[in-house]
Amino acid sequence: MSAFSRFPARLQEAIASRLGFTGLRPVQELAAQALLDGKNAVVLAPTAGGKTEASLFPVLAGLVERPVVGVGALYVAPIKALLNNQEERLGTYTEMVGLRRFVWHGDTPPSAKRAFLREPCELLMTTPESLEVMLISPRVPVRALFSQLRYVVVDEVHALAGTDRGAHLLSVIERLAALGGVDVQRVGLSATVGNPGEILAWLQGSSRRGGVVVDPPKQPTQRRLSVALPGTVTDIARAGAGLARGKKSLLFCQTRSLSEHVSERMRGQGTDVFVHHSSVSLEERRLAEERFHHGRDTCIVCTSTLELGIDVGDLDAVLQANAPSTVSSFLQRIGRTGRRDGQVSNMAFLCEDTDSLLLAVALIEQARRGWVESVPMQSRCWPVLVQQLMALSLQFGALAPAEAWTQLSRVPDFQGISADEFEGLVRHLVAEGFLFESGGKLSLGERAERLFGRKNFAELYAVFTSPVLYRVNSGAQEIGSLEPSFVERLVEGMSAFLLGGRAWVVDHVLHSEREVQVRPAPVGRKPAWGGFMPQFLGFEVCQRIRHVLVGDEAVPYLDEAATQALKALREDLGPLLRRSGPPVQADAEGGALWWNFAGGRINHTLKYALEATQGWKVVADNFFLKVAGTGVSHGTIEAALRQLGVPGFWDVERLRTLQARIPPYRLSKFQDALPDAAVTEMLGMYFLDTEGAQRVVRECLGAEAATAS
């Protein structure tokens, strides 16, 4: 029996007559069968692949056949823009079967929220943070509103799984599920990921339902790709304007600053240009989306705000300034094109430097091989555990620690934390004034109220916050500020970046002072190859870059400038990388570069290990380690690696030693509430990969031994 025939007659008629569907797509058929059978699911399909209907049609079928009082289904999205974008579409789907939907987030007018509370809709569209607000607010009748909740649909689930926001969402879902005592059915919608089974297991949480990954065979798609090396931002803007002329296109940039620079230089070259990033006002973003929908000769210069499934209509082209850091992002972005019959997915990379050129090639080659990153999962998410303890104490006024643990231990992101560790955390929070204990029950402490109580505890609802910024100084002059995630990837003496319209070279990074000392970059200076990378790159992508450098195959989608640049890089580094033993290269300052292409986290692990054992000064990059110190040479680095390869070197005590060497970066607004050991562990999970470091050392020593034999 087809899934369509299992839908109630009212839904069948609406799908056929109102939507004009002549049948369900494969992903919709498979998902509907699984959901109608009562299973949890992760549904995989590319952008515009029909995922929304795959989840909503069976949910609507259930709500039509078994009406609810209050909210029967949640549609959760990671960003408000996606909710706004889906509002009309989901409104059509609910209305055509006699149901209603409501969008609740920070921009929804209070009067509309009050009307919803008086007369709730069956489908509530919201964000994780807004759900928390509803649970905590004394004005929301939580039990009456959610006691008949049956379904939760999480859109773009890959953007939440494995993150603090994902842990927060799962915690809130578990709290809602406990209200009605119902095994709430859970559905995640995602683009292609490397580990959908793990994401499904995470999303299921305490649910006892069966689970299934819905991933029908994909139709082969044609892609038209090009990688150019214009060089400067001005040249990128000029090339982008030429490619965008007469088309509807998106031009992705990796930073807000770059998007502003590029858009400014593109204007006046024959194309309407809009900017879309998180610092642009809501009104401006909506205006850009609206005018883009109805225009032809238009380009939106954007950051990742338009990477998720926001529908900006049919696109002719996607452009990319430099390159994203993951294959997943590349596939999301190119998937915005090729959605009309007869159209081919296409994407043009416009690179400033050879870092971006190599990264673009690596992403394309990994995607051609069908590889995409796995989402890293977590089980010891200390910051959100603290946040949830405070939120529960605020929601209930006071509760026993055992009650809190019963609730929170259901969340996969906390299941690696033992009951004893939880009790120790509670004692710490009470001692530090974040919680108050009386009569065996916990309530919110004065210190927590002082830190998070502003604007009716708005700071407590969201697990993310604006980071503490680093000042950028040139001598006594303050130039501006940078985010910690950017600063961590700066290489002293090598990295160059733009700030305030000028180029600067990094002299020193003073983490204790949260200061970056810089000097003006020489005229024409570009960031040195292997210097700044916008994010940690993964091991597999970096290894693909190495493979490209040691190979001699032609790369057909490169333009002439990019082809010549790759040829020069191969001639420069190819012989070194093909040599036996660790590829170590002496530098001009008396130190050495170990070109291992291991990625950011592994190289940070090796950095701290070499500094701890050898006393060297080591700078970690995605592609190499820069080593400075007395007697540094090819031989001493080989000897140091043999020491790192001794059985038992990477024991628990060694891990603690390495974690202790990480500067006190601020990764969470709840970090100050954590015990020192938990902060150290959290930093270690973000910056270190000891298993990967051991693998790199073994492979390096194995190659050396094989050569010797």
Secondary structure, DSSP 4 states (H G I P E B T S, - for coil): --HHHHS-HHHHHHHHHTS--SS--HHHHHHHHHHHTT-EEEEE--TTSSHHHHHHHHHHHHHHHS--SS--EEEE-SSHHHHHHHHHHHHHHHHTTT--EEEESTTS-HHHHHHHHHS--SEEEE-HHHHHHHHH-TTS-HHHHHTT--EEEETTGGGTTTSHHHHHHHHHHHHHHHHHT---EEEEEES--S-HHHHHHHHHTT--S-EEEE-PPPPP--EEEEEE---SHHHHHHHHHHHHTTSEEEEE-SSHHHHHHHHHHHTTSSSEEEEESTTS-HHHHHHHHHHHHH-SSEEEEE-GGGTSS-----BSEEEEES--SSHHHHHHHHTTB--STT--EEEEEE-SSHHHHHHHHHHHHHHHTT--PPPPP-S--HHHHHHHHHHHHHHHS-B-HHHHHHHHTTSGGGTTS-HHHHHHHHHHHHHTTSEEEETTEEEE-HHHHHHH-HHHHHHHH-S--PPPPEEEEETTEEEEEE-HHHHTT--TTT-EEEETTEEEEEEEEETTTTEEEEEEPPTT--PPTTS--SSPPPHHHHHHHHHHHH-----TTB-HHHHHHHHHHHHHHHHHHHSSS--EEE-TTS-EEEE----HHHHHHHHHHHHHHH--EEEE-SSEEEEESTT-SHHHHHHHHHHHTSTTTT-HHHHHHHHHTS------TTGGGS-HHHHHHHHHHHH--HHHHHHHHHHHHHHHHHHH-
